[in-house]
Amino acid sequence: MTELPERVPERYEAVQDALIEWYETDHRAFPWRETDDPYAILVSEVMSQQTQLDRVVDAWADFLDRWPTVADLAAADRGTVVAFWSDHSLGYNNRAKYLHEAATQIVEDHDGEFPESPAGLTDLMGVGPYTANAVASFAFNTGDAVVDTNVKRVLYRAFSIPDEDAAFEDAASALMPDGESRVWNNAIMELGGVACEKTPACDQAHCPWREWCDAYETGDFAAPDVPTQPSFEGSRRQMRGRAIGALKEHDRLALDELGPKVRVDYAPEGEYGRQWLVELLGDLADDGLVELDHRGEQTTARLHR
């Protein structure tokens, strides 16, 4: 057992039990959670990279209907696999190529048997440490503690774990019960995806860690992946809107005519002067919203037509 971080309650067994009970009582029913087939799990993990899980469900089922075993996938034409990926709008077609290559490696280099450790799985094409650990956890129950964005958010809020990768890894490893990577990693990721999202749903989702959670106690739900919303007043976004509004009203304006309509403190040679305004209008021009006309020393702006 890794030494517990300072903020994790001494009664860590209660923390563990509460999370596992919460997960096993009710969790989102994704089909890949109902199998320990490493091939089916690898397909789900690769498909889920930067794709919403609800969209993956049908694609995953269709993929396994088409290529039910790793040997079937290895024998398939790679172009057909890539076409399937594109037809199902899964994005990043290289993932289909890597998945096909990984299947070929398993058949040719491993006699059709998956490596069972995270280290062994990372030898497969396109399988990074996170995916390898997920397959080891969910297929073989041999994984390490998962540390993804959701898990970091949970640990940061619940136990005030510092925003440092090493600190998150230590805390995640210390909390995971020995030999329970399958249920634990599913459970803590479910917690981050259901109860402890960027906008938390502590009570609605019956978060099992409320009695220990620092964020729940203080009401401060900041997290590493939850940036503070910048003030709109005085923001560049507000200035862009003012520029567009002025040009809608006046059609074409020279810089020194437009400037005061964007900022009351506009001064041609000042900090918020012509150079600042040209940069702002340049951004709008790059976005296809504004046209700039440079004639001699005079620059005018108008809305794109």
C-alpha positions in Angstrom: 0.0 0.0 0.0 1.5 3.3 -1.0 1.6 5.8 1.8 -1.6 7.8 1.9 -1.4 11.5 1.0 -1.9 13.8 4.0 -5.4 14.9 3.0 -6.8 11.4 2.4 -8.9 10.3 5.4 -7.2 7.7 7.7 -10.3 5.6 7.3 -9.5 5.1 3.7 -11.2 1.7 3.6 -14.5 3.5 4.2 -13.7 5.8 1.3 -12.9 2.8 -0.9 -16.0 0.9 0.1 -18.3 3.8 -0.4 -17.1 4.4 -3.9 -17.3 0.8 -5.0 -20.8 0.3 -3.4 -22.0 3.5 -5.2 -20.7 2.2 -8.5 -21.9 -1.3 -8.2 -25.4 -0.1 -7.1 -25.9 2.0 -10.2 -23.7 3.1 -13.1 -24.0 3.9 -16.8 -24.5 0.7 -18.7 -22.0 0.6 -21.5 -21.7 -2.8 -23.1 -17.9 -3.0 -22.9 -18.3 -2.9 -19.1 -20.1 -6.2 -19.3 -17.1 -8.1 -20.8 -13.6 -9.0 -20.0 -12.6 -9.7 -23.6 -9.4 -7.7 -24.1 -10.1 -7.3 -27.9 -13.6 -5.8 -27.3 -12.2 -3.6 -24.5 -9.3 -2.4 -26.7 -11.8 -1.5 -29.5 -13.9 0.5 -27.0 -10.9 2.3 -25.6 -9.5 3.3 -29.0 -13.0 4.4 -30.2 -13.6 6.4 -27.0 -10.5 8.6 -27.5 -11.9 12.1 -28.0 -15.3 10.7 -28.9 -18.4 10.9 -26.7 -19.3 7.5 -25.2 -22.9 7.6 -26.3 -21.7 7.9 -29.9 -19.3 5.0 -29.5 -22.0 2.4 -28.4 -23.5 1.7 -31.9 -20.1 2.0 -33.7 -18.6 -0.5 -31.2 -21.4 -3.0 -31.7 -21.2 -2.7 -35.5 -17.4 -3.1 -35.5 -17.6 -6.3 -33.5 -20.3 -7.6 -35.7 -18.1 -7.0 -38.7 -14.8 -8.3 -37.1 -15.8 -10.3 -34.0 -12.3 -11.5 -33.1 -8.8 -10.0 -33.2 -7.9 -12.6 -35.9 -10.8 -11.3 -38.0 -9.6 -7.8 -37.7 -6.0 -8.7 -38.5 -7.2 -10.5 -41.7 -9.3 -7.6 -42.8 -8.2 -5.1 -45.5 -6.9 -2.0 -43.7 -8.7 0.3 -46.1 -12.0 -1.3 -45.2 -11.3 -0.7 -41.5 -10.5 2.9 -42.2 -13.6 3.3 -44.3 -15.7 1.9 -41.4 -14.1 4.4 -39.1 -14.9 7.3 -41.4 -18.5 6.1 -42.1 -19.2 6.1 -38.4 -17.7 9.6 -37.9 -15.2 8.4 -35.3 -12.6 10.9 -36.4 -8.8 10.6 -36.5 -8.6 7.8 -39.0 -5.1 7.0 -37.9 -6.6 5.3 -34.9 -8.2 2.7 -37.2 -4.9 2.1 -38.9 -3.2 1.6 -35.5 -5.9 -0.7 -34.3 -5.6 -2.9 -37.3 -1.8 -2.9 -36.9 -2.2 -3.8 -33.2 -4.4 -6.7 -34.2 -1.8 -7.9 -36.7 0.9 -7.8 -34.0 -1.2 -9.8 -31.6 -1.9 -12.5 -34.2 1.6 -12.6 -35.6 3.8 -11.8 -32.6 1.7 -13.1 -29.7 0.0 -16.2 -31.2 -3.4 -14.4 -30.9 -3.1 -13.8 -27.1 -3.1 -10.4 -25.6 -0.3 -9.3 -23.3 -1.8 -9.0 -19.8 0.3 -6.2 -18.2 0.3 -2.5 -19.0 3.9 -2.7 -20.0 3.3 -5.6 -22.4 0.3 -3.8 -24.0 2.2 -0.7 -24.7 4.2 -2.6 -27.3 1.2 -2.7 -29.5 0.9 0.0 -32.2 -1.1 3.0 -31.1 -1.5 1.8 -27.5 -0.2 4.4 -25.1 0.2 4.1 -21.3 -3.4 5.1 -20.6 -5.0 2.7 -23.0 -2.7 -0.1 -22.0 -3.6 0.4 -18.4 -7.3 0.5 -19.1 -7.2 -2.8 -21.1 -5.1 -4.4 -18.3 -7.5 -3.2 -15.7 -10.8 -4.0 -17.4 -9.8 -7.2 -19.1 -7.3 -8.8 -16.7 -7.7 -6.8 -13.5 -3.9 -6.3 -13.5 -3.8 -2.5 -14.1 -2.5 0.4 -12.1 -4.6 3.3 -10.8 -6.0 5.3 -13.7 -5.1 9.0 -13.6 -7.1 10.8 -16.3 -8.6 14.3 -16.3 -11.8 13.2 -14.5 -9.7 11.4 -11.8 -7.5 14.4 -11.3 -10.6 16.6 -10.9 -12.1 14.2 -8.3 -8.9 14.0 -6.2 -8.2 17.7 -6.4 -11.7 18.6 -5.1 -12.2 15.8 -2.7 -8.8 15.7 -0.9 -7.1 18.9 -2.0 -4.4 17.0 -3.8 -1.9 19.5 -5.4 -2.2 20.1 -9.1 0.9 18.0 -9.9 1.0 14.8 -11.9 3.2 13.0 -9.3 0.8 14.0 -6.5 -2.2 12.8 -8.4 -0.5 9.5 -9.3 0.5 8.9 -5.6 -3.0 9.6 -4.4 -4.7 7.5 -7.0 -2.3 4.6 -6.3 -2.7 4.9 -2.5 -6.5 4.8 -2.8 -7.0 1.9 -5.2 -7.5 -1.4 -3.3 -4.9 -4.0 -4.1 -6.0 -6.3 -6.9 -9.2 -4.3 -7.7 -8.2 -2.3 -10.7 -11.2 -3.4 -12.7 -13.9 -2.2 -10.4 -11.9 0.7 -8.9 -10.9 2.4 -12.1 -14.4 2.0 -13.5 -15.8 3.5 -10.3 -13.5 6.5 -9.9 -13.9 7.5 -13.6 -17.7 7.1 -13.3 -17.5 9.4 -10.3 -15.7 12.1 -12.3 -18.0 11.6 -15.3 -21.3 11.6 -13.4 -21.1 13.3 -10.1 -17.9 15.4 -10.3 -18.1 16.9 -13.7 -16.8 20.4 -14.4 -20.2 21.5 -13.1 -20.7 19.1 -10.1 -23.8 17.2 -9.3 -22.9 16.1 -5.8 -26.4 15.6 -4.4 -28.2 14.7 -7.6 -25.8 11.9 -8.3 -25.5 10.9 -4.6 -21.8 11.3 -4.6 -20.4 8.7 -2.1 -17.6 11.0 -1.0 -19.6 14.0 0.2 -18.8 13.4 3.9 -15.0 13.6 3.2 -14.9 16.0 0.3 -13.2 19.4 0.8 -15.0 21.0 -2.1 -18.4 19.9 -0.9 -17.7 21.3 2.6 -16.3 24.6 1.4 -18.4 25.1 -1.8 -15.2 25.8 -3.8 -15.4 23.5 -6.8 -12.4 24.9 -8.6 -10.3 22.2 -10.4 -7.3 22.0 -12.8 -9.6 21.6 -15.9 -12.2 24.2 -14.8 -10.8 27.6 -15.8 -12.2 30.7 -14.3 -14.5 32.5 -16.7 -12.8 35.8 -17.7 -14.8 38.9 -17.2 -16.7 40.0 -20.3 -16.5 43.7 -19.3 -13.4 45.1 -21.0 -12.5 41.8 -22.7 -11.3 41.4 -26.2 -14.6 39.6 -27.0 -16.5 42.7 -26.0 -14.3 45.0 -28.1 -14.8 42.7 -31.1 -18.5 43.0 -30.6 -18.4 46.7 -30.4 -16.4 47.0 -33.6 -18.8 44.8 -35.5 -21.8 46.8 -34.1 -20.2 50.1 -35.2 -19.5 48.8 -38.7 -23.1 47.5 -39.0 -24.3 51.0 -38.2 -21.9 53.1 -40.2 -20.8 50.8 -43.1 -17.3 52.1 -43.6 -15.1 53.9 -41.0 -11.6 55.1 -40.8 -9.5 53.9 -37.8 -9.8 57.2 -35.8 -13.6 57.3 -36.5 -14.1 53.7 -35.4 -11.7 53.7 -32.4 -13.8 55.9 -30.0 -16.8 53.7 -30.8 -14.9 50.7 -29.6 -13.1 52.1 -26.6 -13.9 55.4 -24.8 -10.2 55.7 -24.0 -9.1 55.3 -27.6 -6.2 57.6 -28.4 -4.5 57.3 -31.8 -1.0 57.1 -30.4 -1.9 55.6 -27.0 -1.8 52.0 -25.6 -5.3 51.5 -27.0 -4.7 53.4 -30.3 -4.3 52.6 -34.0 -1.9 49.8 -33.6 -4.2 48.0 -31.0 -7.2 48.6 -33.3 -5.5 47.3 -36.4 -4.6 44.1 -34.5 -8.2 43.7 -33.3 -9.6 44.3 -36.8 -7.0 41.9 -38.2 -8.4 39.1 -36.1 -11.9 39.9 -37.3 -10.6 39.9 -40.9 -8.9 36.5 -40.4 -12.3 35.3 -39.2 -13.9 36.5 -42.4 -16.0 39.2 -40.6 -14.3 42.4 -41.6 -12.5 43.8 -44.7 -9.6 46.3 -44.3 -8.7 48.8 -47.0 -5.1 50.3 -46.7 -4.7 53.3 -48.9 -1.7 55.5 -48.3 -1.7 56.4 -44.6 -5.5 55.9 -44.3 -7.0 52.6 -43.2 -10.7 52.0 -43.3 -12.8 49.0 -42.2 -16.1 47.6 -43.2 -18.0 44.4 -42.7 -17.2 41.6 -45.1 -19.5 41.3 -48.0 
